[in-house]
Amino acid sequence: MSSSVPGDGTATPAPMEPLLKLVNKLQETCALAGDVGDVSSPGQKTSSFPSLWETLPQIVVVGGQSSGKSSVLESIVGRDFLPRGSGICTRRPLVLQLHGCEPGEVACAKFLHKPKVVFTDFSEVRKEIETETTRSLADKGSKAVSADPIMLSIKAPGAPSLTLVDMPGLTKVATKDQPACTVADIEQMAKKFITSKNVVIVAVSAANADIATSDGIRIAKECDPHFQRTLGILTKLDLMDKGTDATEVLSGKTVGLNLGWCAVVNRSQSDISSGVGMPAARDAERRWFDSHKETYGADTHNVGTDVLCKMLVDILGAAVRFQIPKIQESVERSARALEVELNSLGRHSLNASAFEDRGALVHEVLRGCDLFEQDFVSELDSQRDDGAKTGGGGETIRRLFEETLVTNLKRVDLHKFYDLKRVKSVVDASDGYQPHLVAPEMGIRKLIELGLRTLHEPVLTCVDGVDRVLQQAMRLSAATKRRSSSSGKSPMNPNESTINSRSSNATLRRFPELRAAVTNGASDALHKLKVETIEMTSDMVDMEASYFDADFFREIQSAEQAKLAESSRKNGGGVTSNERERTQNSSSELSGDHLLDADRDASVTASGGALRSHPFQTRFENPEFGNDARLSLIASCVRVYVEAVRGRLAKTVPKAVVHRLVLRARKGICREFVATVGRRDDGELKLWMKEDPAVVKRRDAITKRLTLLDKARDEIAQVVGEYR
């Protein structure tokens, strides 16, 4: 590492050299593999791959517009290559990789977007930066900014092995030719680049302005509140007012930074216009500080570009040394995950011609069906970590039974349904031209039938809900993109068709035609099972209207007779009119809601005949029993019976749904489809074995990324070996 002037032809190796070269090599490897996409929008994943780039320490240079950032970078490089002028000169982040070379070698530069073009004229480098910026922002305006970085690699004698990111200058007001959002866009962009804990923030401030107004220090404090990873650079000391100096700032008394401060004196605009070169500018800087020893002291430990280069090298080297274990861990973890996914995709492309004969084709299809069924069962049993209120499909089905079905059954308002007007209408219509003699048995039967019909909808809703859960599990089992098994993972890019290695069934993901055929077969099977389940549960409701339990009504009559006997005993053998009224209305107080969770069924046994002798015959023969009272009695008796049926259905419908729908789907959702595979012709089987282009693309991308990681692993091992 050189502590001399970059560009003066000398380069003295320093202990940090291998570490700094490692970062440069890893960044080059990342750039070639396209692992710089997320730099354009830090904090937002634009790639489904784990990023090695994000684990590498970086130095990001921020500062206000015209604070001297570009001059500092040019002084470090020893070359004049950055755009200059009024207003915003840097409109895209510039990722600048510096490499030292042997004395006598020609300095050169390369851009990532033009990897085969070598620039030796640095004025052409400046033009290319301007051209590329204009090209990429042509549709946004001549003064717009973008977070998409320009990657530039410079190799020059004596240059330190550093990677610096030059950000557009912060500004407070957009000029007339700039979009109104420019100020906010630059601010947001800078924050995204310096938020990571791996980033060393270099805040550039002009010494001839109050440090309290420095944009660089302000934004550094927002992302690094305690200034633990911030280095301050003071520029334009030669332009400070006479009688003032920067000693308070450099000593850290004004703003204390953990990494300290460094002061530099760069070329003025007149020097640049007159063509003053970098070596001459560096000599002028040394002379200026020599002439101000009384102010800044003879110990120039934090003044001058030479010192700044050494500070940056030491800071970055220490960060790399600290980060190497994490980089190694990231490489190994990423490689393992990608190896698993590559194995699930198959390491080599397949098509119909890759299978030896028809038997091999059929075997692969059946293998895919078997794995699909395993995935289907796993989806029903899985525990979700995606923020859902419920667990897997099985838990959702249980809640449909225990909560939704019971709630919907109770929601049927039988009191309102059996109002006196409806009861009278049904009884009269059932009697026809011949009125009933004692009890309106036909009317009671009709009322029960009508009440039972209201229970069809809750039962059907339950079956529909279970079917939706099974359909969802079926779709997830065949999906090309699976939900993440952990909410902490970065989401997949929605614009990419990627394959998640969470599922064991890679066959269907590789062959979209086969996936479509299997899912269509599974969907048809679920539809058939649903129809059968609806028929079964509907029959369970209808059969309650086909045969009535007379003993149920006799039990109610026995209970009421017991109440009358008790009242008679309390009144000395007589029943008062008030007692009779209360007893006559006791049926209206009966409720069957408790039958949803009580063992009422145990007390109701099957009868050998229908309602041949109505248990309330004595009530209807009683001359004191009015018409409305008779209708109320009929309504309450019928309602209690329907409520008892409702309670039985709450317990039996889940059994029927599980038996007819859930268990049969779990045991073989592809059973009928598998039975037809052997009858398919060769042409259809071969069509199914056409590999998905997205799988091919993903496999190639994974292979390329694994090559990157293998190279990174070798580079790290070599450097770690040197330090052992």
SULNORJO-V143340 format. One record per pair of residues at least 24 apart in sequence whose ideal C-beta (glycine too) atoms are under 7 Angstrom apart, sorted by the first residue. I is the first residue (numbers start at 1). J is the second residue. D is the distance in Angstrom with one decimal. If there is no record, write none. Layout:
i=I j=J d=D
i=I j=J d=D
//
This chain:
i=1 j=160 d=5.9
i=1 j=161 d=6.7
i=1 j=313 d=5.2
i=2 j=100 d=6.4
i=2 j=158 d=4.6
i=2 j=160 d=6.3
i=3 j=306 d=6.0
i=3 j=309 d=6.8
i=3 j=310 d=5.2
i=4 j=158 d=6.0
i=4 j=306 d=7.0
i=5 j=78 d=6.7
i=5 j=158 d=6.6
i=5 j=279 d=6.4
i=5 j=282 d=4.7
i=5 j=306 d=6.8
i=6 j=76 d=6.5
i=6 j=77 d=6.1
i=6 j=78 d=3.4
i=6 j=156 d=6.4
i=6 j=158 d=4.5
i=6 j=159 d=4.8
i=6 j=160 d=6.9
i=7 j=78 d=3.0
i=7 j=79 d=6.8
i=7 j=156 d=6.1
i=7 j=157 d=6.5
i=7 j=158 d=5.7
i=7 j=278 d=5.6
i=7 j=279 d=6.4
i=8 j=158 d=5.7
i=8 j=279 d=6.2
i=9 j=103 d=4.2
i=9 j=157 d=5.2
i=9 j=158 d=6.5
i=10 j=103 d=6.5
i=10 j=158 d=5.8
i=11 j=100 d=5.0
i=11 j=103 d=6.9
i=11 j=157 d=6.4
i=11 j=158 d=5.0
i=14 j=313 d=6.7
i=16 j=313 d=5.5
i=16 j=314 d=6.7
i=16 j=317 d=3.2
i=17 j=161 d=6.4
i=18 j=719 d=5.0
i=18 j=722 d=5.2
i=19 j=317 d=4.9
i=19 j=320 d=4.3
i=19 j=321 d=5.9
i=19 j=719 d=6.5
i=20 j=161 d=3.8
i=20 j=162 d=6.6
i=20 j=313 d=6.6
i=20 j=316 d=6.2
i=20 j=317 d=5.9
i=20 j=320 d=6.9
i=21 j=161 d=5.3
i=22 j=320 d=6.7
i=22 j=715 d=5.8
i=22 j=716 d=6.8
i=22 j=719 d=4.6
i=23 j=56 d=5.8
i=23 j=57 d=6.6
i=23 j=163 d=6.1
i=23 j=320 d=5.5
i=24 j=97 d=5.6
i=24 j=99 d=6.3
i=24 j=161 d=5.7
i=24 j=163 d=6.2
i=25 j=715 d=5.1
i=26 j=52 d=6.7
i=26 j=56 d=5.8
i=26 j=712 d=5.5
i=26 j=715 d=6.3
i=27 j=56 d=6.2
i=27 j=97 d=6.3
i=27 j=163 d=5.7
i=29 j=708 d=5.4
i=29 j=711 d=5.3
i=29 j=712 d=5.8
i=30 j=708 d=6.9
i=31 j=112 d=5.3
i=31 j=151 d=5.5
i=33 j=704 d=5.9
i=33 j=705 d=6.1
i=33 j=708 d=4.0
i=35 j=708 d=6.7
i=36 j=149 d=6.9
i=36 j=151 d=6.8
i=39 j=149 d=5.3
i=40 j=147 d=5.0
i=40 j=148 d=4.6
i=40 j=149 d=6.5
i=41 j=147 d=5.9
i=41 j=192 d=6.8
i=42 j=192 d=4.0
i=42 j=193 d=5.8
i=42 j=195 d=6.7
i=42 j=196 d=6.8
i=43 j=192 d=5.5
i=43 j=195 d=6.6
i=45 j=490 d=4.5
i=45 j=491 d=6.5
i=45 j=493 d=7.0
i=46 j=493 d=6.4
i=47 j=493 d=6.4
i=48 j=492 d=4.8
i=48 j=493 d=5.2
i=48 j=496 d=5.9
i=48 j=498 d=4.9
i=49 j=705 d=5.4
i=50 j=334 d=4.1
i=50 j=337 d=6.9
i=52 j=330 d=6.3
i=52 j=331 d=6.5
i=52 j=334 d=6.9
i=52 j=712 d=6.1
i=54 j=196 d=6.8
i=55 j=198 d=6.7
i=55 j=323 d=6.9
i=55 j=326 d=6.0
i=55 j=327 d=5.2
i=55 j=330 d=4.6
i=56 j=198 d=6.8
i=56 j=327 d=6.9
i=57 j=198 d=5.1
i=57 j=200 d=6.8
i=57 j=316 d=6.1
i=57 j=319 d=3.8
i=57 j=320 d=5.4
i=57 j=323 d=5.4
i=58 j=163 d=6.3
i=58 j=165 d=6.0
i=58 j=198 d=6.5
i=58 j=199 d=5.2
i=59 j=162 d=6.7
i=59 j=163 d=6.8
i=59 j=164 d=5.1
i=59 j=165 d=6.9
i=59 j=200 d=4.7
i=59 j=202 d=5.8
i=59 j=312 d=6.3
i=59 j=316 d=6.0
i=60 j=165 d=4.4
i=60 j=167 d=6.4
i=60 j=193 d=5.1
i=60 j=194 d=5.1
i=60 j=199 d=5.3
i=60 j=201 d=6.0
i=60 j=202 d=6.8
i=61 j=164 d=5.9
i=61 j=165 d=6.6
i=61 j=166 d=5.2
i=61 j=167 d=6.4
i=61 j=202 d=4.5
i=61 j=204 d=6.3
i=62 j=167 d=5.1
i=62 j=170 d=6.9
i=62 j=190 d=5.2
i=62 j=194 d=6.5
i=62 j=201 d=6.5
i=62 j=203 d=5.9
i=62 j=216 d=5.1
i=62 j=219 d=5.8
i=62 j=220 d=6.8
i=63 j=169 d=6.3
i=63 j=170 d=6.8
i=63 j=203 d=6.4
i=63 j=204 d=3.3
i=63 j=205 d=6.6
i=63 j=215 d=6.6
i=63 j=216 d=3.9
i=64 j=169 d=5.9
i=64 j=170 d=5.0
i=64 j=214 d=6.8
i=64 j=215 d=3.7
i=64 j=216 d=6.3
i=65 j=169 d=3.4
i=65 j=170 d=6.5
i=65 j=171 d=4.6
i=66 j=169 d=6.7
i=67 j=169 d=6.6
i=67 j=204 d=4.8
i=67 j=205 d=6.1
i=67 j=206 d=5.1
i=67 j=216 d=6.5
i=67 j=235 d=6.4
i=68 j=204 d=6.0
i=68 j=206 d=6.3
i=68 j=235 d=3.4
i=68 j=236 d=6.0
i=68 j=266 d=5.9
i=69 j=166 d=6.3
i=69 j=169 d=6.4
i=69 j=204 d=4.8
i=71 j=235 d=6.9
i=71 j=266 d=3.8
i=71 j=267 d=6.3
i=72 j=204 d=6.1
i=72 j=233 d=6.1
i=72 j=235 d=6.5
i=72 j=264 d=6.2
i=72 j=266 d=6.5
i=73 j=164 d=6.4
i=73 j=166 d=5.7
i=75 j=264 d=6.8
i=75 j=266 d=5.6
i=75 j=278 d=6.8
i=75 j=281 d=6.9
i=75 j=305 d=4.7
i=76 j=305 d=6.6
i=76 j=308 d=7.0
i=76 j=309 d=5.9
i=77 j=154 d=5.9
i=77 j=156 d=6.6
i=77 j=159 d=6.1
i=78 j=156 d=6.0
i=78 j=158 d=6.6
i=78 j=159 d=6.5
i=78 j=278 d=4.9
i=79 j=107 d=6.4
i=79 j=122 d=4.8
i=79 j=154 d=6.9
i=79 j=156 d=6.3
i=79 j=278 d=6.7
i=80 j=122 d=6.1
i=80 j=278 d=6.8
i=81 j=122 d=4.2
i=81 j=125 d=4.4
i=81 j=126 d=5.3
i=82 j=126 d=6.5
i=83 j=126 d=5.8
i=83 j=129 d=5.8
i=83 j=130 d=5.3
i=87 j=175 d=6.1
i=88 j=143 d=6.6
i=88 j=168 d=6.0
i=88 j=169 d=6.2
i=88 j=171 d=6.9
i=90 j=166 d=6.0
i=90 j=168 d=4.7
i=90 j=169 d=6.4
i=91 j=133 d=5.3
i=91 j=137 d=6.7
i=91 j=145 d=4.8
i=91 j=146 d=6.8
i=91 j=168 d=5.7
i=92 j=133 d=5.3
i=92 j=145 d=7.0
i=92 j=146 d=5.0
i=92 j=148 d=6.2
i=92 j=149 d=6.4
i=92 j=150 d=5.4
i=93 j=147 d=6.7
i=93 j=149 d=4.2
i=93 j=165 d=5.7
i=93 j=166 d=6.8
i=93 j=167 d=5.6
i=93 j=193 d=6.6
i=94 j=149 d=6.8
i=94 j=150 d=5.2
i=94 j=152 d=6.1
i=94 j=166 d=4.3
i=95 j=149 d=4.8
i=95 j=150 d=7.0
i=95 j=151 d=5.0
i=95 j=152 d=6.9
i=95 j=163 d=6.9
i=95 j=165 d=5.3
i=96 j=152 d=5.4
i=96 j=154 d=6.8
i=96 j=163 d=6.9
i=96 j=164 d=4.8
i=96 j=166 d=6.2
i=97 j=153 d=4.3
i=97 j=154 d=7.0
i=97 j=163 d=5.0
i=98 j=154 d=5.6
i=98 j=159 d=4.6
i=98 j=160 d=5.9
i=98 j=161 d=6.4
i=98 j=162 d=4.8
i=99 j=153 d=6.9
i=99 j=155 d=4.4
i=99 j=159 d=6.5
i=99 j=161 d=6.2
i=100 j=158 d=6.3
i=100 j=159 d=5.0
i=100 j=160 d=6.8
i=100 j=161 d=5.9
i=101 j=155 d=5.1
i=101 j=156 d=6.5
i=101 j=157 d=5.5
i=102 j=157 d=6.9
i=103 j=157 d=5.2
i=105 j=157 d=6.0
i=107 j=155 d=6.6
i=107 j=156 d=3.8
i=107 j=157 d=6.7
i=108 j=155 d=5.5
i=109 j=152 d=6.2
i=109 j=153 d=6.7
i=109 j=154 d=4.7
i=110 j=153 d=4.9
i=111 j=150 d=7.0
i=111 j=151 d=6.6
i=111 j=152 d=5.7
i=112 j=151 d=3.5
i=141 j=179 d=5.9
i=142 j=177 d=7.0
i=143 j=177 d=5.1
i=143 j=178 d=4.3
i=144 j=179 d=5.7
i=145 j=182 d=6.1
i=145 j=185 d=5.4
i=145 j=186 d=5.7
i=145 j=189 d=7.0
i=147 j=189 d=4.7
i=160 j=309 d=5.1
i=160 j=312 d=6.9
i=160 j=313 d=5.3
i=162 j=312 d=5.8
i=162 j=313 d=6.8
i=162 j=316 d=6.2
i=165 j=193 d=6.3
i=167 j=193 d=6.2
i=170 j=215 d=3.9
i=170 j=219 d=6.5
i=190 j=219 d=5.7
i=191 j=219 d=6.6
i=191 j=222 d=6.8
i=191 j=223 d=5.9
i=194 j=223 d=4.9
i=195 j=223 d=5.2
i=198 j=323 d=6.6
i=199 j=229 d=7.0
i=200 j=229 d=5.4
i=200 j=231 d=6.5
i=200 j=315 d=5.7
i=200 j=316 d=6.7
i=200 j=319 d=6.3
i=201 j=229 d=6.0
i=201 j=230 d=4.5
i=202 j=231 d=5.1
i=202 j=233 d=6.1
i=203 j=230 d=5.8
i=203 j=232 d=5.3
i=204 j=233 d=4.8
i=204 j=235 d=6.2
i=205 j=232 d=6.6
i=205 j=234 d=6.0
i=206 j=235 d=5.6
i=206 j=236 d=4.7
i=207 j=234 d=4.5
i=207 j=235 d=6.5
i=207 j=236 d=5.3
i=207 j=237 d=4.7
i=207 j=240 d=5.5
i=207 j=246 d=4.6
i=207 j=263 d=6.9
i=208 j=236 d=5.0
i=208 j=239 d=4.5
i=208 j=240 d=4.8
i=211 j=249 d=5.4
i=211 j=254 d=5.5
i=211 j=255 d=6.0
i=217 j=255 d=6.0
i=227 j=256 d=6.7
i=227 j=257 d=4.6
i=227 j=258 d=5.4
i=228 j=258 d=4.8
i=229 j=259 d=6.9
i=230 j=257 d=5.1
i=230 j=258 d=6.8
i=230 j=259 d=6.1
i=231 j=257 d=6.5
i=231 j=259 d=4.0
i=231 j=260 d=6.5
i=231 j=311 d=6.8
i=231 j=315 d=6.5
i=232 j=257 d=5.0
i=232 j=261 d=4.3
i=233 j=262 d=5.5
i=233 j=264 d=6.4
i=233 j=308 d=6.8
i=234 j=261 d=6.3
i=234 j=263 d=4.3
i=235 j=264 d=5.9
i=235 j=266 d=6.2
i=237 j=263 d=5.5
i=237 j=265 d=5.6
i=238 j=265 d=5.2
i=238 j=288 d=6.0
i=245 j=295 d=4.9
i=247 j=295 d=6.5
i=247 j=296 d=6.7
i=250 j=302 d=5.9
i=259 j=315 d=6.0
i=260 j=302 d=6.1
i=261 j=302 d=5.9
i=262 j=302 d=4.9
i=262 j=303 d=6.9
i=262 j=307 d=6.0
i=262 j=308 d=4.7
i=262 j=311 d=5.8
i=263 j=302 d=6.7
i=263 j=303 d=4.7
i=264 j=304 d=6.6
i=264 j=305 d=5.3
i=264 j=308 d=5.9
i=324 j=716 d=6.8
i=324 j=720 d=6.7
i=327 j=716 d=6.4
i=328 j=716 d=5.7
i=331 j=709 d=5.3
i=331 j=712 d=5.3
i=331 j=713 d=5.5
i=331 j=716 d=6.9
i=334 j=709 d=6.0
i=335 j=706 d=6.4
i=335 j=709 d=4.6
i=338 j=702 d=5.1
i=338 j=705 d=6.0
i=338 j=706 d=5.5
i=340 j=501 d=4.9
i=341 j=499 d=6.7
i=341 j=501 d=3.9
i=341 j=702 d=6.1
i=342 j=699 d=6.7
i=342 j=702 d=5.0
i=344 j=499 d=6.9
i=344 j=501 d=4.5
i=344 j=506 d=4.2
i=345 j=499 d=5.8
i=345 j=506 d=5.9
i=345 j=510 d=6.6
i=345 j=695 d=5.8
i=345 j=698 d=6.5
i=345 j=699 d=5.0
i=346 j=506 d=6.7
i=346 j=510 d=6.3
i=349 j=691 d=6.1
i=349 j=696 d=5.8
i=350 j=510 d=6.9
i=350 j=691 d=5.7
i=351 j=689 d=6.4
i=351 j=690 d=6.3
i=351 j=691 d=5.9
i=352 j=686 d=3.7
i=352 j=689 d=4.2
i=352 j=690 d=6.8
i=355 j=689 d=6.6
i=358 j=682 d=5.9
i=361 j=685 d=4.5
i=361 j=686 d=7.0
i=361 j=689 d=6.3
i=362 j=677 d=6.0
i=362 j=678 d=6.6
i=362 j=685 d=6.9
i=364 j=507 d=6.5
i=364 j=689 d=6.9
i=365 j=514 d=6.4
i=365 j=677 d=5.5
i=365 j=685 d=6.8
i=365 j=688 d=6.4
i=366 j=674 d=6.4
i=366 j=677 d=6.4
i=367 j=507 d=6.0
i=368 j=505 d=6.7
i=368 j=507 d=3.6
i=368 j=508 d=5.1
i=368 j=514 d=5.9
i=368 j=518 d=6.5
i=369 j=518 d=5.9
i=369 j=670 d=4.3
i=369 j=673 d=6.7
i=369 j=674 d=5.4
i=371 j=504 d=5.7
i=371 j=505 d=3.6
i=371 j=507 d=6.2
i=372 j=477 d=5.7
i=372 j=478 d=6.4
i=372 j=505 d=5.4
i=372 j=508 d=5.9
i=372 j=518 d=5.6
i=372 j=670 d=6.3
i=373 j=668 d=6.7
i=373 j=669 d=5.8
i=373 j=670 d=5.5
i=374 j=504 d=6.7
i=375 j=477 d=3.9
i=375 j=503 d=5.4
i=375 j=504 d=6.9
i=375 j=505 d=5.0
i=376 j=473 d=5.7
i=376 j=474 d=6.0
i=376 j=477 d=4.5
i=376 j=669 d=5.6
i=377 j=666 d=5.6
i=379 j=473 d=3.9
i=379 j=476 d=5.1
i=379 j=477 d=5.5
i=380 j=473 d=5.2
i=380 j=666 d=6.9
i=385 j=485 d=6.4
i=385 j=486 d=5.6
i=385 j=487 d=5.3
i=386 j=483 d=5.3
i=386 j=487 d=6.3
i=387 j=487 d=6.4
i=393 j=469 d=4.8
i=393 j=472 d=7.0
i=393 j=473 d=4.7
i=396 j=469 d=5.1
i=397 j=466 d=5.5
i=397 j=469 d=5.5
i=397 j=662 d=6.6
i=400 j=462 d=5.9
i=400 j=465 d=4.6
i=400 j=466 d=5.9
i=401 j=654 d=4.0
i=404 j=462 d=6.6
i=404 j=465 d=6.3
i=405 j=458 d=6.4
i=405 j=462 d=4.4
i=405 j=650 d=6.3
i=405 j=653 d=6.4
i=405 j=654 d=7.0
i=406 j=596 d=6.0
i=406 j=650 d=5.3
i=408 j=458 d=3.6
i=408 j=461 d=5.7
i=409 j=455 d=6.7
i=409 j=458 d=4.8
i=409 j=596 d=6.9
i=409 j=646 d=5.2
i=409 j=649 d=6.7
i=409 j=650 d=5.7
i=410 j=593 d=6.5
i=410 j=596 d=6.8
i=412 j=454 d=4.9
i=412 j=455 d=6.5
i=412 j=458 d=6.8
i=414 j=451 d=6.3
i=414 j=639 d=4.7
i=414 j=642 d=5.9
i=414 j=643 d=6.3
i=415 j=639 d=6.8
i=417 j=451 d=6.3
i=417 j=454 d=6.3
i=418 j=447 d=6.8
i=418 j=451 d=6.9
i=418 j=635 d=4.2
i=418 j=638 d=6.1
i=418 j=639 d=5.0
i=420 j=628 d=6.5
i=420 j=631 d=4.7
i=420 j=632 d=6.7
i=420 j=635 d=6.7
i=423 j=447 d=6.5
i=423 j=631 d=5.0
i=423 j=634 d=5.6
i=423 j=635 d=4.9
i=424 j=631 d=5.6
i=426 j=450 d=6.8
i=427 j=634 d=6.9
i=438 j=614 d=6.6
i=438 j=617 d=5.3
i=438 j=620 d=5.3
i=438 j=621 d=6.8
i=439 j=614 d=3.2
i=439 j=616 d=6.1
i=439 j=617 d=6.0
i=439 j=620 d=5.5
i=440 j=634 d=6.8
i=441 j=611 d=5.0
i=441 j=614 d=6.1
i=444 j=611 d=6.9
i=444 j=634 d=6.2
i=444 j=638 d=6.0
i=447 j=638 d=4.6
i=448 j=545 d=6.1
i=448 j=548 d=6.7
i=448 j=638 d=5.6
i=448 j=641 d=6.1
i=448 j=642 d=6.3
i=449 j=545 d=4.3
i=451 j=638 d=6.4
i=451 j=642 d=4.0
i=452 j=541 d=5.8
i=452 j=544 d=5.4
i=452 j=545 d=4.9
i=452 j=642 d=6.2
i=452 j=645 d=6.3
i=455 j=541 d=5.4
i=455 j=646 d=6.1
i=455 j=649 d=6.1
i=456 j=538 d=6.3
i=456 j=541 d=5.6
i=459 j=537 d=4.9
i=459 j=541 d=6.2
i=459 j=649 d=6.5
i=459 j=653 d=5.5
i=460 j=534 d=6.4
i=462 j=653 d=6.2
i=462 j=657 d=6.6
i=463 j=530 d=6.6
i=463 j=533 d=5.3
i=463 j=534 d=5.5
i=463 j=537 d=6.1
i=463 j=657 d=6.0
i=466 j=657 d=5.5
i=466 j=661 d=6.1
i=466 j=662 d=6.6
i=467 j=526 d=6.6
i=467 j=530 d=4.6
i=470 j=526 d=5.5
i=470 j=665 d=5.5
i=471 j=526 d=6.2
i=474 j=519 d=6.7
i=474 j=522 d=5.1
i=474 j=523 d=6.7
i=474 j=526 d=6.6
i=474 j=669 d=6.9
i=478 j=508 d=5.5
i=478 j=515 d=5.4
i=478 j=518 d=6.7
i=478 j=519 d=4.7
i=480 j=509 d=5.6
i=480 j=694 d=7.0
i=497 j=694 d=3.6
i=498 j=698 d=5.8
i=499 j=695 d=6.2
i=499 j=698 d=5.6
i=509 j=695 d=6.5
i=510 j=691 d=5.4
i=510 j=692 d=6.0
i=510 j=695 d=5.0
i=511 j=688 d=5.9
i=511 j=689 d=5.7
i=511 j=690 d=6.6
i=511 j=691 d=6.1
i=511 j=692 d=6.7
i=512 j=692 d=4.6
i=513 j=687 d=5.4
i=513 j=688 d=4.8
i=513 j=690 d=5.8
i=514 j=688 d=3.9
i=514 j=689 d=6.9
i=517 j=688 d=6.0
i=518 j=670 d=6.4
i=518 j=673 d=6.4
i=521 j=670 d=6.1
i=521 j=672 d=6.7
i=521 j=673 d=3.0
i=522 j=669 d=4.8
i=522 j=670 d=5.8
i=522 j=673 d=7.0
i=525 j=669 d=5.5
i=525 j=672 d=5.5
i=526 j=665 d=6.2
i=526 j=669 d=6.9
i=529 j=660 d=6.9
i=529 j=661 d=5.0
i=529 j=664 d=5.6
i=529 j=665 d=6.0
i=530 j=661 d=6.5
i=532 j=660 d=5.9
i=533 j=657 d=5.8
i=533 j=660 d=4.4
i=533 j=661 d=4.3
i=536 j=656 d=5.5
i=536 j=660 d=5.3
i=537 j=653 d=5.6
i=537 j=656 d=5.5
i=537 j=657 d=6.9
i=540 j=649 d=6.8
i=540 j=652 d=6.3
i=540 j=653 d=6.8
i=540 j=656 d=6.3
i=541 j=649 d=6.8
i=544 j=645 d=4.8
i=548 j=610 d=6.3
i=548 j=611 d=6.4
i=549 j=604 d=5.2
i=549 j=606 d=6.7
i=549 j=607 d=5.8
i=550 j=607 d=4.2
i=550 j=609 d=6.8
i=550 j=610 d=6.7
i=550 j=611 d=5.6
i=551 j=604 d=6.1
i=551 j=605 d=5.4
i=551 j=607 d=5.0
i=552 j=604 d=4.8
i=552 j=641 d=5.9
i=552 j=644 d=6.6
i=553 j=615 d=4.8
i=553 j=637 d=6.2
i=554 j=615 d=5.0
i=555 j=603 d=6.6
i=556 j=637 d=6.6
i=556 j=640 d=6.8
i=557 j=615 d=3.8
i=557 j=616 d=6.4
i=560 j=586 d=6.0
i=584 j=625 d=6.9
i=584 j=629 d=5.5
i=585 j=632 d=6.9
i=587 j=633 d=5.3
i=587 j=636 d=3.5
i=587 j=637 d=5.8
i=588 j=632 d=5.7
i=588 j=636 d=4.7
i=590 j=636 d=5.8
i=590 j=640 d=4.7
i=591 j=643 d=7.0
i=592 j=639 d=7.0
i=592 j=640 d=4.9
i=592 j=643 d=2.0
i=592 j=644 d=5.3
i=592 j=646 d=6.7
i=592 j=647 d=6.6
i=593 j=643 d=6.4
i=595 j=643 d=5.6
i=595 j=644 d=4.8
i=595 j=646 d=6.9
i=595 j=647 d=3.1
i=596 j=646 d=6.7
i=596 j=647 d=4.5
i=596 j=650 d=4.9
i=600 j=644 d=5.6
i=600 j=647 d=6.0
i=601 j=648 d=5.8
i=604 j=644 d=6.9
//
